[in-house]
Amino acid sequence: IGQKFIGKDSISLILGDNFFYGQSLTKLLRKNINLNTGAKIFIHPVKKPHLYGVATLDNRKKVIKLIEKPKKTKSNYAVTGLYFFDNKVIELTKKLKPSKRGELEIIDLLNCYKKKNKLKAELIGRGGSWLDTGNVDDFYGASDFIATVENRQGLKIACLEEIALNNNWIKKDQIKNAINFYGKCDYSKYLKSLIN
Protein backbone atom coordinates (compact mmCIF):
# COMPACT_ATOMS: atom_id res chain seq x y z
CA ILE A 1 0.00 0.00 0.00
CA GLY A 2 2.76 2.45 0.90
CA GLN A 3 5.26 1.52 -1.81
CA LYS A 4 4.79 4.67 -3.89
CA PHE A 5 4.95 6.91 -0.81
CA ILE A 6 8.08 5.15 0.51
CA GLY A 7 9.91 5.31 -2.80
CA LYS A 8 13.60 4.57 -2.18
CA ASP A 9 13.60 5.66 1.46
CA SER A 10 14.06 3.65 4.62
CA ILE A 11 11.01 3.73 6.87
CA SER A 12 9.78 3.79 10.42
CA LEU A 13 6.55 2.08 11.41
CA ILE A 14 4.59 2.48 14.60
CA LEU A 15 1.45 0.54 15.40
CA GLY A 16 -1.52 2.78 16.11
CA ASP A 17 -2.36 1.23 19.48
CA ASN A 18 1.12 1.74 20.95
CA PHE A 19 2.14 4.58 23.27
CA PHE A 20 5.76 5.52 24.00
CA TYR A 21 7.00 8.02 26.56
CA GLY A 22 10.37 8.92 27.99
CA GLN A 23 12.90 11.69 28.28
CA SER A 24 15.50 9.94 26.10
CA LEU A 25 13.00 8.71 23.50
CA THR A 26 13.66 11.52 21.00
CA LYS A 27 17.41 10.88 21.20
CA LEU A 28 16.83 7.15 20.70
CA LEU A 29 14.64 7.73 17.64
CA ARG A 30 17.07 10.22 16.09
CA LYS A 31 19.88 7.70 16.56
CA ASN A 32 17.98 5.13 14.50
CA ILE A 33 16.37 7.33 11.86
CA ASN A 34 19.25 6.93 9.42
CA LEU A 35 19.12 3.13 9.34
CA ASN A 36 20.29 2.23 5.83
CA THR A 37 20.44 -1.53 6.05
CA GLY A 38 18.47 -4.13 7.96
CA ALA A 39 15.75 -3.66 10.54
CA LYS A 40 15.60 -2.46 14.13
CA ILE A 41 13.05 -3.50 16.74
CA PHE A 42 12.46 -1.80 20.07
CA ILE A 43 12.07 -4.09 23.03
CA HIS A 44 10.77 -3.43 26.52
CA PRO A 45 10.78 -5.70 29.57
CA VAL A 46 7.32 -6.92 30.61
CA LYS A 47 5.87 -8.93 33.47
CA LYS A 48 3.68 -11.18 31.28
CA PRO A 49 5.66 -11.99 28.10
CA HIS A 50 3.09 -14.60 27.00
CA LEU A 51 0.81 -11.70 25.98
CA TYR A 52 3.27 -10.29 23.40
CA GLY A 53 5.69 -11.06 20.64
CA VAL A 54 8.93 -11.84 22.47
CA ALA A 55 12.58 -11.43 21.49
CA THR A 56 15.29 -13.63 22.95
CA LEU A 57 18.76 -12.10 22.88
CA ASP A 58 22.20 -13.60 23.25
CA ASN A 59 24.83 -12.14 25.59
CA ARG A 60 25.85 -9.63 22.87
CA LYS A 61 22.21 -8.44 22.62
CA LYS A 62 21.77 -10.02 19.20
CA VAL A 63 18.25 -11.27 18.41
CA ILE A 64 18.39 -15.06 18.30
CA LYS A 65 14.68 -15.87 18.48
CA LEU A 66 11.32 -14.17 17.88
CA ILE A 67 8.08 -15.81 18.86
CA GLU A 68 4.51 -14.55 19.01
CA LYS A 69 2.77 -15.00 22.38
CA PRO A 70 4.89 -17.91 23.65
CA LYS A 71 3.42 -20.26 26.25
CA LYS A 72 6.86 -20.53 27.87
CA THR A 73 9.93 -18.34 27.44
CA LYS A 74 12.97 -17.34 29.44
CA SER A 75 12.92 -13.88 27.87
CA ASN A 76 10.77 -11.04 29.17
CA TYR A 77 11.55 -8.68 26.26
CA ALA A 78 8.36 -7.77 24.43
CA VAL A 79 8.69 -6.56 20.87
CA THR A 80 6.99 -3.17 20.88
CA GLY A 81 5.07 -1.73 17.96
CA LEU A 82 7.94 0.52 16.84
CA TYR A 83 10.19 -0.55 13.97
CA PHE A 84 12.75 0.83 11.55
CA PHE A 85 13.27 -0.86 8.18
CA ASP A 86 15.54 -0.41 5.19
CA ASN A 87 13.96 -0.14 1.74
CA LYS A 88 14.11 -3.92 1.24
CA VAL A 89 11.01 -4.08 3.45
CA ILE A 90 8.87 -3.47 0.35
CA GLU A 91 10.04 -6.61 -1.46
CA LEU A 92 10.13 -8.73 1.71
CA THR A 93 6.56 -7.75 2.55
CA LYS A 94 5.38 -8.87 -0.90
CA LYS A 95 6.78 -12.36 -0.19
CA LEU A 96 4.89 -12.84 3.10
CA LYS A 97 2.18 -15.49 3.27
CA PRO A 98 -0.91 -15.22 5.50
CA SER A 99 -0.62 -16.92 8.89
CA LYS A 100 -3.05 -19.45 10.34
CA ARG A 101 -5.11 -16.43 11.42
CA GLY A 102 -5.28 -15.36 7.76
CA GLU A 103 -3.17 -12.25 8.39
CA LEU A 104 0.23 -11.01 7.30
CA GLU A 105 2.24 -11.00 10.52
CA ILE A 106 4.91 -8.44 11.43
CA ILE A 107 6.77 -11.19 13.32
CA ASP A 108 7.18 -13.09 10.01
CA LEU A 109 8.64 -9.97 8.40
CA LEU A 110 11.04 -9.52 11.32
CA ASN A 111 12.08 -13.17 11.04
CA CYS A 112 12.99 -12.55 7.37
CA TYR A 113 15.48 -9.94 8.56
CA LYS A 114 16.68 -12.18 11.39
CA LYS A 115 17.43 -15.05 8.98
CA LYS A 116 19.61 -12.67 6.95
CA ASN A 117 21.38 -11.53 10.14
CA LYS A 118 20.00 -8.01 9.55
CA LEU A 119 17.82 -7.58 12.64
CA LYS A 120 18.95 -5.58 15.64
CA ALA A 121 17.22 -4.72 18.90
CA GLU A 122 17.18 -1.50 20.88
CA LEU A 123 16.18 -1.67 24.53
CA ILE A 124 13.80 0.96 25.87
CA GLY A 125 15.22 1.14 29.36
CA ARG A 126 13.84 2.04 32.76
CA GLY A 127 13.42 5.72 31.93
CA GLY A 128 11.06 4.94 29.07
CA SER A 129 7.51 3.67 29.02
CA TRP A 130 5.74 1.57 26.42
CA LEU A 131 2.04 0.89 26.68
CA ASP A 132 0.06 -1.34 24.34
CA THR A 133 -3.47 0.08 24.28
CA GLY A 134 -5.04 -2.71 22.23
CA ASN A 135 -7.79 -3.49 24.73
CA VAL A 136 -10.12 -1.34 26.81
CA ASP A 137 -8.34 -1.86 30.15
CA ASP A 138 -4.95 -0.99 28.66
CA PHE A 139 -6.47 2.04 26.90
CA TYR A 140 -7.84 3.37 30.20
CA GLY A 141 -4.51 2.65 31.90
CA ALA A 142 -2.69 4.71 29.26
CA SER A 143 -5.24 7.52 29.63
CA ASP A 144 -4.66 7.57 33.40
CA PHE A 145 -0.89 7.61 32.88
CA ILE A 146 -1.10 10.56 30.47
CA ALA A 147 -3.50 12.50 32.68
CA THR A 148 -1.28 11.98 35.72
CA VAL A 149 1.89 13.17 33.95
CA GLU A 150 0.20 16.13 32.27
CA ASN A 151 -1.55 17.27 35.45
CA ARG A 152 1.63 17.00 37.49
CA GLN A 153 3.95 18.70 35.00
CA GLY A 154 1.58 21.13 33.36
CA LEU A 155 2.98 20.00 30.00
CA LYS A 156 1.17 18.18 27.20
CA ILE A 157 2.43 14.82 25.99
CA ALA A 158 2.93 14.67 22.22
CA CYS A 159 1.51 18.10 21.43
CA LEU A 160 2.24 18.13 17.70
CA GLU A 161 2.20 21.90 17.45
CA GLU A 162 4.69 22.21 20.31
CA ILE A 163 7.01 19.63 18.77
CA ALA A 164 6.83 21.37 15.39
CA LEU A 165 7.47 24.80 16.95
CA ASN A 166 10.45 23.52 18.98
CA ASN A 167 11.98 22.01 15.84
CA ASN A 168 11.37 25.18 13.79
CA TRP A 169 9.06 23.32 11.43
CA ILE A 170 6.32 25.91 11.99
CA LYS A 171 6.14 29.54 13.12
CA LYS A 172 4.10 31.24 15.85
CA ASP A 173 1.52 32.36 13.26
CA GLN A 174 0.69 28.73 12.58
CA ILE A 175 0.16 28.17 16.31
CA LYS A 176 -2.28 31.10 16.27
CA ASN A 177 -4.12 29.46 13.36
CA ALA A 178 -4.34 26.22 15.35
CA ILE A 179 -5.75 28.12 18.36
CA ASN A 180 -8.48 29.58 16.13
CA PHE A 181 -9.17 26.14 14.68
CA TYR A 182 -9.56 24.44 18.09
CA GLY A 183 -11.63 27.27 19.59
CA LYS A 184 -12.15 27.78 23.30
CA CYS A 185 -10.75 24.72 25.06
CA ASP A 186 -7.92 23.69 27.37
CA TYR A 187 -5.79 22.62 24.41
CA SER A 188 -6.02 26.14 22.92
CA LYS A 189 -5.01 27.59 26.31
CA TYR A 190 -1.96 25.35 26.28
CA LEU A 191 -1.05 26.45 22.75
CA LYS A 192 -1.37 30.11 23.81
CA SER A 193 1.10 29.45 26.62
CA LEU A 194 3.65 28.34 24.03
CA ILE A 195 3.70 31.67 22.23
CA ASN A 196 3.18 34.13 25.11
PyMOL commands that set and color helices and strands:
alter all, ss='L'
color gray80, all
select helices_A, chain A and resi 3-6+25-32+49-51+89-94+106-115+136-153+160-166+172-182+186-195
alter helices_A, ss='H'
color red, helices_A
select strands_A, chain A and resi 11-14+18-22+39-45+53-57+63-68+77-85+119-123+128-132
alter strands_A, ss='S'
color yellow, strands_A
deselect
rebuild
show_as cartoon
